[in-house]
Amino acid sequence: MTIRDLSIFVAVAEQLSMSKAAEKLHIAQPTVSAVIGSLEKDYGVLLFDRLGRSLHLTDEGRFLLSRSRSIVGLVDTLENELGAYSRQQTIRMGATITVGSTLLADLIARFESEHPLLRVQVQVDNTQTIERLLLDGSLDLALIEGMVQSKSLVCTPCFVDELIPVCAKEFPAPSTCSLKTLSDYPLILREEGSGTRALFVGLLQEKAFPFEEKWSCHSNDAIIRAVCAGQGITVISRRLVHHLVKEGTLRELELQGVDMKRYFSLVHHKDKVFTPSMDKLLQLLKSDTVQE
């Protein structure tokens, strides 16, 4: 088994077609077929089910694909970095929406100013989507506010955050309330797949408190605007609204008996092999680990 064999296998697995893989790699289709046949024969496994003219990955094929992507990706990175210290290199980083809206921009700006030949390409989305992109190798690492589900991902707590309930200054809610009282008001929440939503809604569901979801938003800005307009109450990162609370535009409610502190966590695939440039970014992200 060679790197070339794995690259060909990955192309076939992604295209689910020998001919399309051959076209993508600019090689002859018989070569592709021979490599796949040789892998199956040498290791005594079936990597693809052939149903008519269609290919479908078997369990063995899916296993090999998960490993091959990491190996091929590392080799591609090494080829790009070897002798490339005179040109810019790219790290693919994911961030969940709250993280991307608060501390990440300053961290990346600081990193790139200290390492001008390194460039961080950032994708911001909800926790569920970032997890999927880490698993399929589209991202090198991520900083998230939620909890990942896959055991293939390593999660390291970094920065302390806290969720707080807020409403408009004149909204008719008591300044101090219980979780049950909070659930009686119309709520403005993040979308399914959000770590912020999962934490708060999980608390409501744990107590079996029914609630009205008046707004569901992908954007923190949209949530804040709706709250300012008196549409309801939201639970949101203190980092996002501290200035609005301080100036009196929003009012923080004291939530009794519930601790909504959490961590922003650094996440990567357990099989990820870090290049020197990624290690530099990791060191920066971990330098303030678990700081209040």
N, C-alpha and C positions, 0 to 999 in steps of 0.2 A: 504494500500500500504506500503510495507516494502522495506528496502534496498535489501533484497534477491530477492523480486519481480522485482525490477528495474534492478538488475544484470542479472537476467534471461531474462528480456525483451531486454536489450542491446545485449546480446549474440544472441538472435533470430534475432534481427534487423540487426546485423552485418553479420550473417551467412545466413539469409533469409531461414532458415531451422530449424524446431523443432529438428530433429534428430541430426544434426550437433551441434546445441547449447547444447543439452543434452550431447553429447560426449565431447565437450569442457569443460563443467562444471562438468563432471563425475557424472551426476545424471540421473535418468530414464526419458525417453521421455514423459510418461504420466504425470509426475510431471511438466515438462515444459509446456505441453499443458494445464494443469489445471491452472497454474499461468496466462498464457496469457488469457485464457477464463474468469478467475475471474476478471482480470483487465478490460476487455472489458465489462463484465456484471455489475461490481460495478460502473463504470463511464459512462455507456451508450454510449460507442464509439466503433468504429471498428478500430483497430490498424493495421491490415493487410488485404489486399484483398487476398482471396484464389482463385487462378486461376489454376484449375487442381491441380497439386502437387506443384505448385510454390507459394511462398509468396511475396507480394509486400507491402511496407509501404504505408499507407494512409497519408493524411495531418496530421491527429491527431497523427499517429504513428511517423511521422517525428518530430512533435513538442515535443512529449514525449521523443524521442531519444536525441534531443538537450539538454533538461533539465537533463535527466537521466545520460548522460555521465559526466556532471559537478558534479552531486551529488555522483555518484559511484566513480568517480575519487578522490573527496575530502575524502570520507570514506576510500578508499584505502591508500591515503596519510596519513590520521590520524592514521590508523592502523600501517603503516610503521614507523611513527615518534614517536608514543606513546611508551615511554620507550626505544627509540632507540638512545638516545643522546650519547651513547657510540660507535655507529657505523656510518659509512659514509652514508649520505643521498644525493639524486640526484635531481637536478632541471633541467628541460628540457627547454633549451632556444634556440630560433631561431635568426638568424641574416641574413640580406641580404649581398650580396657579397662584396659591398664596405665597409660596417661596419665590416664584418668579416676580411677584408684585412687591416684594419687600427687600430682603437682604441680598439676593443673588446678583443683581446688576453691579452693586458696589464690589462684591467679592471678585467677580469676573474681571471688572475693570482694573482692580488692584493686581490680579494675577497677570493679566496681559501687559500691564505697565512694567512689571518686574521681569517678564519673559516675552520680549517683543517678537520672538520667532515662533511663539506658540499662540494659536488662535482657538478659542472655545466657541463651538457652534451649539447654540442652546435651542431646545424644543420645549415649549411650555404646554402642558395639558393636565388633565386630572390624573389621580393616582392610578386608576385602572388602566388608562392608556399608556402611561409611562411604564408600568409594570410589563405590559405586553411588548413594548419596544425594547426593553432590556432583555427580555427572554428571547426575542428573535434576532438579537445582535445589532439592532439599528442604533442603539445607544451604548456608549462605553460605561457611563455611570450616571447617577441621578441624585438630586436632593429633593426629598418629598416630605409632605406633612402627614400622610396617611400611613396605613399598615399594608404591607404587601402580603399576598396570599401564598405565592409559590415558595416551596422549600429550596428551589434552585437559586434564590436570591439571598444575598447577605446584606443585612440591614444594621447599620451602626448609628445610634443616636448621636446627634451633634449639637443642635441649638435648641434651647428651651423656648417654647411658645405657649401662649395661653388663649383659649377661646373665651370670649365674654359676650353676654347678651347686651344689645344696644337697641335703642329706638329713637324716634324723633323727640326733640325737646318737649313738645307739648302732647306727645302720645299718651293716652289715658291708661298707663300701666304703673303699678306701684314701684317705688324705688328699690324695694327689697321684696323678693318673691322666691317661691319654691319652684322646682321643676314642673310640678303639676300646674301651678298658676301660670307659668310661662306657656305651657301647652294649650291653655285656654284662649290665647290670642292668635290672630293670623300670623303665620310664620313665613319668612322670606329665606329660602334655603338654596344651597348649591345643588348642582345636578347629581344624578346617580353616578357613582364612580369617584366622587370627590371624597378625600380623606376627612375634610371638615364636616361634611354632611354625615359621613359614616359614624363619626364619634358622637355627634349630638343626637342624631336620630336613633343611634344604638341605645343611648341612655333613655330616651322616651319609650322605645320598644321594650327595653328591659323592665320598665315599670308598667308596661301595658297602658301608657297614657295615649289616648287618641289625640290627633292634632290636625289643624288645617294648614295645608301647604298652599299658601296664596300665590307665591311666586317661586319658580325654579329657574336658576340662572347659572350659566357658565362663567359669567363675568362678575368679579368682585365690585367693579365700578357700578354695574347695573344694580347689584344688591344694595350698595350704599345709597344710590340715588332713590331707589324705591323706599328704603327706610327713612331717608330724609323727607320724602314726600308724605310720610305718615301712613304707608301701606301696611305696616306691621313691624314685628320684631325679628331681628336676625341674631344668630350666634356666629361670631366672626373673630379672626385673629386680632388680638390687641394691637399688633404691629401695623395693621391696616387702617385702624380708626383712631389711634391715640390722639392725633392732632385735632380730629373733629370733636372728640370728647373734650379735649382741653379748651377748645375755643367755644364750646357750648352748642355746636350744631347738632350733635348727637348726645344722648344721655345713656350712661352705662348703668345697667341694673345689677344690683347685688344678688347673686344667685346663692341661696342657702343650701348647705348640705351636699354640694356637688363640686368636685375638683375637676376642672377641665384643662389642666396643664397637660402639655404633650411635648414631643420632640420633633424637630425637623431631622430627618435621618438620611444618611448617605447610603445609597444602595447600589450594588453591582452584582453581576452574575457570579456564582461561586467558582466557575471555571475561567473567569476573566483573568488573563495574564496582563499585568500592567506594564506599559512601556515607561521609560524614564520621564517622559513628559507628563503622563498621567499621574505618576508618583508625585511630581511637583505640585499638581493641582490637589491631589489628595492631602498632602501635607498642609496646604493652606486651609482647606476645608476642615481639617481635624485640629488645627492650631487652637481654635476656640471651643473645642468639643465640650458639650454639656455645661456651657456657661449660662448663668442666669442673665 
